[in-house]
Amino acid sequence: MAETHVLFVEDDDVIREATQLALERDGFAVTAVPDGLAGLEAFRANKPDIALLDVMLPGLDGVSLCRRIRDESTVPVIMLSARADSIDVVLGLEAGADDYVTKPFDGAVLVARIRAVLRRFGHAGGVAGDTDEPGERGVLTFGDLEVDTEGMEVRRNGRPVGLTPTEMRLLLEFSSAPGTVLSRDKLLERVWDYGWGGDTRVVDVHVQRLRTKIGQDRIETVRGFGYKLKA
C-alpha cells in the first residue's frame, strides 16, 4: 500500500521538524516547507494526498494558499491556527479548508484528524475508506437540483455543480433525509467523523458554501436545532 503523502507548510522550524517526524513515525510521507510560496510550488510538483497549512505564513499566507489550492484541486486541506477563536479559522474554512486544528496540538490528535479527513475522501492513510454513502442509490431530485448518488455528481438546472468531497458528503446527508432537521453535532459526527465534540463553525461555514452552489433557499436553518434540505 502506497504511503499517504502529506504537504506540511509551517514557518516555525521547531514545529515543522517535530511534526514531520511524528507524522513519518505514523507512516506518512511528508513534504515540509517553510512558507506559502514554497508550499504552492510543492503542491503543484508533488500532488499530495492532503495539505496541512499554518494560517500565518510568510510570502503567501495560509488562507490565500488554501484558496489557490482549492482553485486547482479538491485535495483535502486542514488549517492550523494558533487561536481557536480567531477569525482566521473561519476565513480558512471559507477559502475551502475541510477542517482545522488549534495550536499547540498533540501529535496523536493531529494524526486522528488527518485520518478522519482521509477516510471521508477515500484515501488509504492506513485505514479503509468508507464507501457506503448515505441515501438511496440513483438520482435524487429536489426542484432544480439533481443529486446522483452513484456517479457522485450534482446538477442544478441541468448544469454540473462542482463540489468538494466534504461538500458532497454534506449534501448526501441532507438528501438522504429531505425535510428532516439534522443537528450540527449529528453532521459533525456523520460528515467530519467526529466521535467527540467539535467546533460547529465547521458545519456552518460548509453549509454556507454549499448554499452558494446549490441555491441559498435549498437548505433551511431551523434556529436552535440545525439545518434541513427542502424537499
C-alpha positions as CSV (number, residue, x, y, z in Angstrom):
1,M,0.0,0.0,0.0
2,A,1.4,3.3,-1.0
3,E,2.2,5.9,1.7
4,T,-0.1,8.8,2.1
5,H,1.7,11.9,1.1
6,V,1.2,15.0,3.3
7,L,2.2,18.5,2.4
8,F,3.0,20.4,5.6
9,V,3.5,24.2,5.4
10,E,4.8,25.7,8.6
11,D,7.2,28.6,9.2
12,D,8.2,27.6,12.7
13,D,11.3,25.4,12.4
14,V,10.8,23.5,15.6
15,I,7.1,22.8,15.0
16,R,7.7,21.9,11.4
17,E,10.6,19.4,12.2
18,A,8.9,17.8,15.2
19,T,5.5,17.4,13.4
20,Q,7.2,16.0,10.3
21,L,9.0,13.4,12.4
22,A,5.8,12.5,14.3
23,L,3.8,12.1,11.0
24,E,6.6,10.0,9.5
25,R,6.6,7.7,12.5
26,D,2.9,7.1,11.9
27,G,3.6,6.0,8.3
28,F,3.0,9.2,6.3
29,A,5.3,10.5,3.6
30,V,5.8,14.2,4.4
31,T,7.0,17.2,2.3
32,A,7.6,20.1,4.8
33,V,8.2,23.6,3.6
34,P,8.6,26.9,5.5
35,D,6.4,29.4,3.5
36,G,3.4,29.8,1.4
37,L,5.0,30.3,-2.0
38,A,7.2,27.2,-1.4
39,G,4.0,25.4,-0.3
40,L,2.2,26.2,-3.6
41,E,5.3,25.1,-5.6
42,A,5.5,21.8,-3.6
43,F,1.8,21.2,-4.0
44,R,2.0,21.5,-7.8
45,A,5.1,19.4,-8.0
46,N,4.2,16.6,-5.6
47,K,0.4,16.4,-5.8
48,P,0.0,15.4,-2.1
49,D,-3.0,13.4,-0.7
50,I,-3.6,16.1,2.0
51,A,-2.3,19.5,2.9
52,L,-1.7,20.9,6.4
53,L,-1.4,24.7,6.2
54,D,-0.5,27.1,9.0
55,V,-2.6,30.2,8.8
56,M,0.3,32.7,9.4
57,L,2.8,32.1,6.7
58,P,5.4,34.5,5.1
59,G,5.2,35.2,1.4
60,L,1.7,33.8,0.9
61,D,-0.5,33.3,4.0
62,G,-2.2,30.1,4.7
63,V,-5.7,31.3,3.8
64,S,-4.5,32.6,0.4
65,L,-2.6,29.4,-0.2
66,C,-5.7,27.3,0.6
67,R,-7.6,29.4,-1.9
68,R,-5.0,28.8,-4.6
69,I,-5.0,25.1,-3.9
70,R,-8.8,24.9,-4.0
71,D,-8.8,26.7,-7.4
72,E,-6.8,23.8,-8.8
73,S,-7.8,20.8,-6.7
74,T,-10.3,19.2,-4.3
75,V,-7.5,17.7,-2.2
76,P,-8.3,17.8,1.5
77,V,-6.9,20.7,3.4
78,I,-6.5,21.2,7.2
79,M,-5.7,24.6,8.6
80,L,-3.5,25.1,11.6
81,S,-4.4,28.1,13.8
82,A,-2.8,29.4,17.0
83,R,-6.2,30.6,18.3
84,A,-9.4,28.7,18.4
85,D,-11.5,31.9,18.4
86,S,-9.5,33.5,15.6
87,I,-11.4,34.9,12.6
88,D,-8.6,33.2,10.6
89,V,-10.3,29.9,11.3
90,V,-13.5,31.0,9.6
91,L,-11.5,32.6,6.8
92,G,-9.7,29.4,6.2
93,L,-12.9,27.4,6.1
94,E,-14.4,29.9,3.7
95,A,-11.4,29.6,1.5
96,G,-12.1,25.9,1.1
97,A,-10.4,24.2,4.0
98,D,-12.1,21.0,5.2
99,D,-11.1,21.2,8.9
100,Y,-8.8,22.9,11.3
101,V,-6.6,22.1,14.3
102,T,-5.7,24.6,17.0
103,K,-2.1,25.0,18.0
104,P,-0.4,23.8,20.2
105,F,-1.7,20.4,19.2
106,D,-1.0,16.9,20.4
107,G,0.6,14.7,17.7
108,A,-1.9,11.9,18.2
109,V,-4.8,14.4,17.9
110,L,-3.4,15.7,14.6
111,V,-3.0,12.2,13.2
112,A,-6.5,11.3,14.2
113,R,-7.9,14.3,12.4
114,I,-5.8,13.6,9.3
115,R,-7.1,10.0,9.2
116,A,-10.7,11.2,9.7
117,V,-10.4,13.5,6.7
118,L,-8.7,10.8,4.6
119,R,-11.5,8.3,5.4
120,R,-14.1,10.8,4.2
121,F,-12.1,11.3,1.0
122,G,-11.5,7.6,0.4
123,H,-7.7,7.7,0.7
124,A,-5.8,4.9,2.3
125,G,-4.0,6.7,5.1
126,G,-3.6,3.4,6.9
127,V,-7.4,2.9,7.2
128,A,-10.0,1.7,4.8
129,G,-12.1,4.3,3.0
130,D,-15.8,4.3,3.8
131,T,-17.6,3.5,0.6
132,D,-21.1,3.4,2.0
133,E,-22.7,6.8,1.3
134,P,-26.0,7.8,2.9
135,G,-29.1,8.0,0.8
136,E,-30.7,5.9,-2.0
137,R,-28.8,4.7,-5.0
138,G,-29.6,6.6,-8.1
139,V,-30.6,10.2,-8.9
140,L,-32.5,12.2,-6.3
141,T,-34.4,15.3,-7.4
142,F,-35.2,18.4,-5.3
143,G,-36.7,21.1,-7.5
144,D,-34.0,22.2,-9.9
145,L,-31.4,20.2,-8.0
146,E,-30.3,16.6,-9.0
147,V,-28.1,14.5,-6.9
148,D,-26.5,11.4,-8.5
149,T,-25.6,9.2,-5.5
150,E,-23.9,6.7,-7.7
151,G,-21.9,8.9,-10.0
152,M,-21.3,11.4,-7.2
153,E,-22.4,14.3,-9.4
154,V,-24.7,17.2,-8.8
155,R,-26.6,19.2,-11.4
156,R,-28.6,22.4,-11.0
157,N,-30.9,23.4,-13.9
158,G,-29.1,20.6,-15.8
159,R,-25.7,22.2,-15.3
160,P,-22.9,20.4,-13.3
161,V,-22.2,21.8,-9.8
162,G,-18.6,21.5,-8.6
163,L,-18.5,20.3,-5.0
164,T,-15.5,19.4,-2.8
165,P,-15.8,15.9,-1.3
166,T,-16.7,17.4,2.1
167,E,-19.5,19.4,0.5
168,M,-20.7,16.3,-1.4
169,R,-20.9,14.3,1.8
170,L,-22.8,17.1,3.5
171,L,-25.3,17.2,0.6
172,L,-25.6,13.4,0.7
173,E,-26.6,13.6,4.3
174,F,-29.2,16.2,3.7
175,S,-30.6,14.4,0.6
176,S,-30.8,11.1,2.4
177,A,-33.4,12.7,4.7
178,P,-35.1,15.7,3.0
179,G,-37.3,17.7,5.3
180,T,-35.6,16.2,8.4
181,V,-33.7,18.6,10.7
182,L,-30.1,17.5,11.2
183,S,-28.3,19.0,14.1
184,R,-24.8,20.4,13.9
185,D,-23.5,17.7,16.2
186,K,-25.0,15.0,14.1
187,L,-23.5,16.5,11.0
188,L,-20.1,16.7,12.7
189,E,-20.4,13.0,13.6
190,R,-21.5,11.8,10.2
191,V,-19.6,14.1,7.8
192,W,-16.5,15.0,9.7
193,D,-16.2,11.7,11.6
194,Y,-16.1,13.4,15.0
195,G,-16.7,10.8,17.7
196,W,-16.2,13.7,20.1
197,G,-17.4,17.3,20.3
198,G,-16.2,19.6,17.6
199,D,-16.5,23.2,16.6
200,T,-19.8,23.7,14.9
201,R,-18.4,26.7,12.9
202,V,-17.0,24.0,10.6
203,V,-20.6,22.9,9.8
204,D,-21.9,26.5,9.5
205,V,-19.3,27.6,7.0
206,H,-19.6,24.5,4.9
207,V,-23.4,24.9,4.8
208,Q,-23.0,28.5,3.6
209,R,-20.5,27.3,0.9
210,L,-22.9,24.6,-0.2
211,R,-25.8,27.1,-0.4
212,T,-23.9,29.3,-2.7
213,K,-23.6,26.4,-5.1
214,I,-27.0,24.7,-4.9
215,G,-29.2,27.7,-4.1
216,Q,-29.4,29.8,-0.9
217,D,-33.0,28.7,-0.2
218,R,-32.4,25.0,-0.7
219,I,-31.1,24.4,2.8
220,E,-33.2,25.9,5.6
221,T,-31.9,27.0,9.0
222,V,-34.0,25.7,11.9
223,R,-33.0,28.0,14.8
224,G,-31.8,26.2,17.8
225,F,-31.9,22.8,16.1
226,G,-29.8,22.7,12.9
227,Y,-30.5,22.5,9.2
228,K,-32.8,20.7,6.7
229,L,-33.0,20.2,3.0
230,K,-36.2,21.5,1.4
231,A,-37.8,18.6,-0.5
